[in-house]
Amino acid sequence: MMDTFYPVDLHFHTHYSDGWCSPEAMLRFAAANGVRTVAITDHDNYNAYTAALPLARELGLRLIPGIEFTTHWPGPTPHCPPGEAEIDLLGYGFDPENETFRAFARRGQADLAERIAACCRALNDLGCPITPADMAVQNPHAPGLSQLVRAMLHLGLAPTWDAGVDLMRSGWDQVPPPAASLSAAIEQIHRAGGAAVLAHPAIIAINGIDTWITADDLALLVDAGLDGIEIFHHRLNAEARAYFTALARRFNLLITGGSDEHGRESRGGQFPYLGRQPVTEELAEALLARCAFKS
């Protein structure tokens, strides 16, 4: 891994969702390596923002309110029927005190917890005796799929991390899609003064097939109010970045990026991705220009 760090990271996860580490540990690492503007984007909650804000101020970091909503595809296109693709939506710069937004996030977190419980039930039917309580031993702060795999390893139900992921997916494939549509999440982000960004677009599985979304697909999201696309992500290669950058320019969308760091130590250091994407302060300022949040 190169030693280059960039000043902005707008996408990473803590133990308040499926990350492995505390927000404090991640913010201290960021500050020590020259990252100055960050957004914690835990799944369907922003508890880490509240917990980490005093430390961010102490460290001189600009901490932007962030979240990653788990949603379903909002409507039909020639490429995808409604509801048949799970799609992650990043929200930035919203008012964290907005009670309607808080309630929407709470429903999303409850839905995610129920879907993970359903995955456990499906795994039980497949002969893998795992429960949400087993997952809570690994991380009492929030349910997440990484906690599920960690519990499998702890209980000896899978011999390796990759084997655990494959087993988890056999149960996850039987779980219904998220309750919230992407268009509903965009609306809630906007009502709370934030900006909505499509996360890691190259890994969205449309209609069960790993293929990139088209301009027609994206037009549906733009019509729903999408503000931007995450271009700088370690799972977008040069070809994918060029493709989605062209789409962003075509639809006049913001470009953002982040590490999607989860803090798993076996990947070559505790935070091998954090701060490694070439995201500039100029990109962050363009994003915040669309938001009510003022640092």
C-alpha positions as CSV (number, residue, x, y, z in Angstrom):
1,M,0.0,0.0,0.0
2,M,1.4,3.4,-0.9
3,D,2.0,6.0,1.8
4,T,0.0,8.7,0.1
5,F,-2.9,10.2,2.0
6,Y,-5.5,12.7,0.8
7,P,-7.2,15.4,2.7
8,V,-10.8,14.2,2.5
9,D,-12.6,10.8,3.1
10,L,-16.3,10.8,2.8
11,H,-17.1,7.2,3.3
12,F,-16.1,4.9,6.1
13,H,-17.8,2.7,8.7
14,T,-17.4,2.2,12.5
15,H,-18.7,-0.3,15.0
16,Y,-22.0,1.5,14.9
17,S,-22.8,-0.5,11.8
18,D,-20.6,-3.2,10.1
19,G,-17.2,-1.6,10.8
20,W,-14.8,-3.2,13.3
21,C,-13.5,-0.2,15.1
22,S,-14.6,2.8,17.2
23,P,-15.1,6.2,15.5
24,E,-12.5,7.5,17.9
25,A,-9.8,5.2,16.6
26,M,-10.6,6.0,13.0
27,L,-10.7,9.8,13.6
28,R,-7.3,9.7,15.4
29,F,-5.8,7.7,12.5
30,A,-7.2,10.2,10.0
31,A,-5.9,13.2,11.9
32,A,-2.5,11.7,12.3
33,N,-2.2,11.1,8.6
34,G,-3.3,14.5,7.3
35,V,-6.9,13.8,6.5
36,R,-8.8,16.9,7.5
37,T,-12.4,16.5,6.3
38,V,-14.3,13.3,7.0
39,A,-17.8,11.8,7.0
40,I,-18.7,8.6,8.9
41,T,-21.3,6.8,6.8
42,D,-22.6,4.0,8.9
43,H,-25.5,2.0,7.6
44,D,-28.9,3.4,8.4
45,N,-27.8,5.4,11.4
46,Y,-25.5,8.3,12.4
47,N,-24.8,7.5,16.0
48,A,-21.1,7.7,15.3
49,Y,-21.5,11.4,14.3
50,T,-22.9,12.3,17.7
51,A,-20.4,10.2,19.6
52,A,-17.3,11.4,17.6
53,L,-18.1,15.1,17.2
54,P,-16.4,16.4,20.4
55,L,-13.2,14.5,19.5
56,A,-13.3,15.7,15.9
57,R,-13.4,19.3,17.2
58,E,-10.5,18.5,19.5
59,L,-8.5,17.0,16.6
60,G,-9.3,19.9,14.3
61,L,-11.2,17.7,11.9
62,R,-14.3,18.8,9.9
63,L,-16.8,16.1,10.6
64,I,-19.7,16.2,8.1
65,P,-22.9,14.4,9.1
66,G,-23.1,11.3,7.0
67,I,-25.1,8.1,6.6
68,E,-25.5,5.2,4.1
69,F,-29.1,4.2,3.6
70,T,-29.9,0.6,2.5
71,T,-32.6,0.9,-0.1
72,H,-34.3,-0.8,-3.0
73,W,-34.5,0.3,-6.7
74,P,-37.3,2.9,-6.9
75,G,-39.0,2.1,-10.2
76,P,-39.0,0.3,-13.5
77,T,-36.5,0.9,-16.2
78,P,-35.8,-1.4,-19.2
79,H,-32.9,-2.7,-17.1
80,C,-34.5,-3.3,-13.8
81,P,-38.0,-3.7,-12.3
82,P,-38.8,-1.8,-9.1
83,G,-37.7,-3.3,-5.8
84,E,-35.4,-5.9,-7.3
85,A,-32.0,-4.4,-6.6
86,E,-30.5,-3.4,-3.3
87,I,-28.8,0.0,-3.7
88,D,-26.8,2.0,-1.2
89,L,-27.4,5.8,-1.0
90,L,-25.0,8.1,0.8
91,G,-26.5,11.2,2.6
92,Y,-24.3,14.2,3.5
93,G,-24.7,17.5,5.3
94,F,-28.2,16.9,6.7
95,D,-29.5,18.4,9.9
96,P,-28.8,15.6,12.5
97,E,-31.4,17.1,14.8
98,N,-34.2,16.8,12.2
99,E,-36.7,14.5,13.9
100,T,-38.4,13.3,10.7
101,F,-35.0,12.3,9.4
102,R,-34.1,10.6,12.7
103,A,-37.3,8.6,12.5
104,F,-36.7,7.6,8.9
105,A,-33.2,6.4,9.9
106,R,-34.5,4.5,12.9
107,R,-37.0,2.6,10.6
108,G,-34.1,1.8,8.2
109,Q,-32.0,0.5,11.0
110,A,-34.8,-1.6,12.4
111,D,-35.5,-3.0,8.9
112,L,-31.8,-3.9,8.5
113,A,-31.8,-5.6,11.8
114,E,-34.9,-7.7,10.8
115,R,-33.4,-8.6,7.5
116,I,-30.2,-9.8,9.2
117,A,-32.4,-11.8,11.6
118,A,-34.1,-13.3,8.6
119,C,-30.7,-14.2,7.2
120,C,-29.9,-16.0,10.5
121,R,-33.2,-18.0,10.2
122,A,-32.4,-18.9,6.6
123,L,-28.9,-20.1,7.7
124,N,-30.5,-22.1,10.5
125,D,-32.6,-23.9,7.9
126,L,-29.4,-24.6,6.0
127,G,-27.8,-26.2,9.0
128,C,-25.9,-23.2,10.3
129,P,-27.1,-22.5,13.9
130,I,-26.4,-18.7,14.2
131,T,-28.5,-16.1,16.0
132,P,-28.5,-12.3,16.3
133,A,-27.4,-12.8,19.9
134,D,-24.2,-14.5,18.6
135,M,-23.6,-11.4,16.5
136,A,-24.1,-9.1,19.4
137,V,-21.2,-10.8,21.2
138,Q,-19.0,-9.6,18.3
139,N,-20.3,-6.1,18.3
140,P,-23.0,-4.9,20.8
141,H,-23.4,-1.5,19.1
142,A,-25.3,-2.6,15.9
143,P,-26.1,-5.6,13.7
144,G,-24.2,-6.0,10.5
145,L,-23.2,-8.6,8.0
146,S,-19.5,-8.5,9.0
147,Q,-20.6,-9.3,12.6
148,L,-22.5,-12.3,11.2
149,V,-19.4,-13.6,9.5
150,R,-17.3,-12.9,12.6
151,A,-19.8,-14.9,14.7
152,M,-19.5,-17.8,12.3
153,L,-15.8,-17.9,12.7
154,H,-16.0,-17.5,16.5
155,L,-18.4,-20.5,16.7
156,G,-16.5,-22.6,14.3
157,L,-19.3,-22.6,11.7
158,A,-16.9,-21.5,9.0
159,P,-13.2,-22.2,8.6
160,T,-12.1,-18.9,7.0
161,W,-13.4,-15.4,6.4
162,D,-14.1,-16.1,2.7
163,A,-15.9,-19.3,3.5
164,G,-18.0,-17.4,6.1
165,V,-18.9,-14.7,3.5
166,D,-20.0,-17.4,1.0
167,L,-22.1,-19.1,3.7
168,M,-23.6,-15.7,4.7
169,R,-24.6,-15.0,1.1
170,S,-26.4,-18.3,0.8
171,G,-28.7,-17.0,3.6
172,W,-28.8,-13.3,2.4
173,D,-30.0,-14.4,-1.0
174,Q,-33.2,-15.5,0.7
175,V,-33.8,-12.2,2.5
176,P,-36.4,-9.7,1.1
177,P,-35.2,-6.4,-0.3
178,P,-34.9,-3.3,1.9
179,A,-38.2,-1.7,2.8
180,A,-37.2,1.9,1.8
181,S,-36.9,2.9,-1.8
182,L,-34.0,5.0,-3.0
183,S,-36.3,7.8,-4.0
184,A,-37.9,8.0,-0.5
185,A,-34.4,8.2,1.0
186,I,-33.4,11.0,-1.4
187,E,-36.5,12.9,-0.4
188,Q,-35.8,12.5,3.3
189,I,-32.1,13.6,2.9
190,H,-33.3,16.7,1.0
191,R,-36.0,17.5,3.6
192,A,-33.2,17.5,6.2
193,G,-31.1,19.8,4.2
194,G,-28.6,17.2,2.8
195,A,-27.3,15.9,-0.5
196,A,-27.8,12.4,-1.8
197,V,-25.0,10.5,-3.5
198,L,-25.1,7.1,-5.2
199,A,-22.6,4.8,-3.5
200,H,-20.0,2.6,-5.3
201,P,-22.1,2.5,-8.5
202,A,-19.9,-0.2,-10.2
203,I,-21.0,-2.9,-7.7
204,I,-24.8,-2.4,-7.9
205,A,-26.3,-5.7,-8.9
206,I,-29.2,-4.9,-11.2
207,N,-31.8,-7.6,-11.6
208,G,-29.4,-10.1,-9.9
209,I,-26.7,-9.4,-12.5
210,D,-23.4,-7.6,-11.8
211,T,-23.5,-5.1,-14.6
212,W,-23.1,-1.4,-14.6
213,I,-26.2,0.8,-14.5
214,T,-27.0,2.6,-17.8
215,A,-27.8,6.2,-18.5
216,D,-31.5,5.3,-18.6
217,D,-31.2,3.7,-15.1
218,L,-29.4,6.7,-13.8
219,A,-31.9,9.1,-15.3
220,L,-34.6,7.6,-13.0
221,L,-32.5,8.4,-10.0
222,V,-31.7,11.9,-11.3
223,D,-35.4,12.5,-11.7
224,A,-35.8,11.5,-8.1
225,G,-33.4,14.2,-7.1
226,L,-30.0,12.4,-6.9
227,D,-27.2,14.9,-6.3
228,G,-24.0,13.0,-7.0
229,I,-22.1,9.8,-7.7
230,E,-19.3,8.3,-5.7
231,I,-16.5,7.9,-8.3
232,F,-13.4,7.6,-6.0
233,H,-13.8,4.2,-4.4
234,H,-11.4,1.3,-4.3
235,R,-13.9,-1.0,-6.1
236,L,-14.0,1.3,-9.2
237,N,-11.1,0.6,-11.5
238,A,-9.9,3.2,-14.1
239,E,-12.5,2.0,-16.7
240,A,-15.4,2.3,-14.2
241,R,-14.2,5.7,-13.1
242,A,-14.1,6.9,-16.7
243,Y,-17.6,5.5,-17.4
244,F,-19.3,6.9,-14.3
245,T,-17.5,10.3,-14.6
246,A,-18.9,10.7,-18.1
247,L,-22.4,9.9,-16.7
248,A,-21.9,12.4,-13.9
249,R,-21.0,15.1,-16.4
250,R,-23.9,14.2,-18.6
251,F,-26.4,14.6,-15.8
252,N,-24.5,17.5,-14.0
253,L,-24.0,15.4,-10.9
254,L,-21.5,16.0,-8.1
255,I,-18.5,13.7,-7.9
256,T,-17.5,12.4,-4.4
257,G,-15.4,9.6,-3.0
258,G,-14.1,7.8,0.1
259,S,-12.3,4.7,1.3
260,D,-15.3,2.6,2.5
261,E,-13.0,1.6,5.2
262,H,-14.3,-1.0,7.7
263,G,-11.1,-1.4,9.8
264,R,-10.6,-5.1,9.4
265,E,-7.1,-5.9,10.5
266,S,-6.4,-8.9,8.3
267,R,-6.3,-6.6,5.2
268,G,-2.8,-5.4,5.8
269,G,-2.9,-3.0,8.7
270,Q,-5.9,-1.8,10.6
271,F,-6.9,1.0,8.2
272,P,-5.4,0.1,4.8
273,Y,-8.0,2.2,2.8
274,L,-8.7,5.2,5.0
275,G,-7.7,8.4,3.4
276,R,-6.3,6.7,0.3
277,Q,-8.8,7.9,-2.4
278,P,-7.9,11.1,-4.3
279,V,-10.7,13.2,-2.9
280,T,-10.0,17.0,-2.7
281,E,-11.2,19.8,-0.6
282,E,-12.7,21.3,-3.8
283,L,-14.9,18.2,-4.2
284,A,-16.0,18.4,-0.5
285,E,-16.8,22.1,-0.9
286,A,-18.9,21.5,-4.0
287,L,-20.8,18.8,-2.0
288,L,-21.4,21.1,1.0
289,A,-22.6,23.9,-1.2
290,R,-25.7,21.8,-1.7
291,C,-26.2,21.2,2.0
292,A,-27.6,23.1,5.0
293,F,-24.7,21.9,7.1
294,K,-22.1,24.6,7.9
295,S,-18.9,23.6,9.7
